[in-house]
Amino acid sequence: MKDTTENQTAVILNFLLLGCEITSLEALHYFGCFNLKGRIFDIKKFYGIEPDRKLIPVPTKYGKKYVMKYWVSQIPQKTKR
């Protein structure tokens, strides 16, 4: 992984381990991460942690749109790294 990608992945993982939830727009706003799905993939691959996810409805001026929300419900005892 590149340095920026590694940093984003670690920061997002720590955010999730604190019990927080995150969507793509929040990841962009808080961490400058345009590719949350990619960082979630990295968390699974490199840390062995699979965040929970759920599609949630978000109101728009045209009706509603669905976005993915991620969180960690169970903190594993050990990580791969």
Order of alpha helices (4+ residues) and beta strands (2+ residues): alpha-beta-alpha-alpha-beta-beta
